[in-house]
Amino acid sequence: MTLGETQATLGAEKFSALLVITRALAAQIRLDELLQLIVTKTSALLEAERSTVFIVDRDARELWSQVAQLSELTEIRLGLDGPGLAAHVARTGEALNLPDAYQDPRFNRDVDRATGWHTGSMLVMPMLNHQGEIIGVFQVMNKRGGFAFGVEDEELLSSLSASAAIAVENAQLYEEQRRFFYSFVETMAATIDAKDRQTSGHTGRVTRYAVILATELDLSPSEIEIIRLASLLHDYGKIGIPDAILTKPGKLTDEEYAVMRQHARYTKEILDRIRFPRGMREIPPIAAQHHERPDGRGAPWGLRGDEIVFGSRIIAVADVFDALTSRRYYKDPIPMERAIQIIIENAGTQFDPTVVEAFKRALPALTMAVAEMAPAIEAGR
């Protein structure tokens, strides 16, 4: 049904509410938040006690839902070929309007038994994409006041399901691209661990410590995510360091150390070639500046103070903290108390004072993280 046809059959108030919901769905790209929005808005629009959105997983031959409104279950999975009204609608594309679900032999009472809920009236609608494929199923339950769902409810849910299907497909595409991007970054990080077995695990530990610090600094979720990604990539430039230096079983000479200090420059040069999504374009400088110092004595550019991006100042503390508390070819881990003292003593010279203050506040979480990873740290993994 087109919007014009829907407007002709619905009251102005309902149609206006439908437009508001449609715009809200179109603006949401994260699937979990989108599904939560869908069930909340659908129940309000149709004056129902509860809604559930099932997504078709054809590979697993299942319907799944992480959002079942007012349900104690965190996830519901139903066999696509099994019993139940949602599975029936997913297979056939038939919309169902039932005054009493318990009177329909296809109704599966298992979820009600598991949650203590009692389903009365029920409206079940397929979600179709542009190709006419069923990608999900709406279930709206228990019209308030004890009534059955009417024709107007069917028209509302039909229109809403069309908008929701487009939004869900867009969110799924976004999620697939996001998973691809993250797996790409994690694979890049793993190549450095594979290249130097002695520092294997360093990237993961630095990332964990940096996220703890960023959280303590009250950064936003998107900022924390950028810190996490930059931490995973902070040592990628080591791929350009000769193995004879990178894996030398002993202390580096001054000349070798000068070569090693260039890995941050290589990190920047390599990451600058990647077309990061908008909002993530600070990752190359954040990843590359982790050896710069507020006093200007860092490498490779000799930046000082606010010339160093703030995310890099976080990674700098996490990086040195791991270096101090981990085994290397030429040294054993130093005691935790001494590592903490070194970080604090170098506030304002090697490390940003604001980050060091966050480091002190975050010591319980950092100490717990080190303890959890102690066996791997001790083994040099």
Secondary structure, DSSP 4 states (H G I P E B T S, - for coil): --HHHHHHHS-HHHHHHHHHHHHHHHT---HHHHHHHHHHHHHHHHTEEEEEEEEEETTTTEEEES-BTT-S-S-EEEETTSSSHHHHHHHH---EEES-GGGSTT---HHHHHHT----SEEEEEEE-TTS-EEEEEEEEEETTSPPP-HHHHHHHHHHHHHHHHHHHHHHHHHHHHHHHHHHHHHHHHHHHHH-GGGTTHHHHHHHHHHHHHHHTT--HHHHHHHHHHHHHTTGGGGGS-HHHHT-SSPPPHHHHHHHTTHHHHHHHHHTTS-PPTT-TTHHHHHHTTT--TTS--SSS---GGGS-HHHHHHHHHHHHHHHHS-BTTBPPPPHHHHHHHHHHTBTTTB-HHHHHHHHHTHHHHHHHHHHTHHHHHTT-
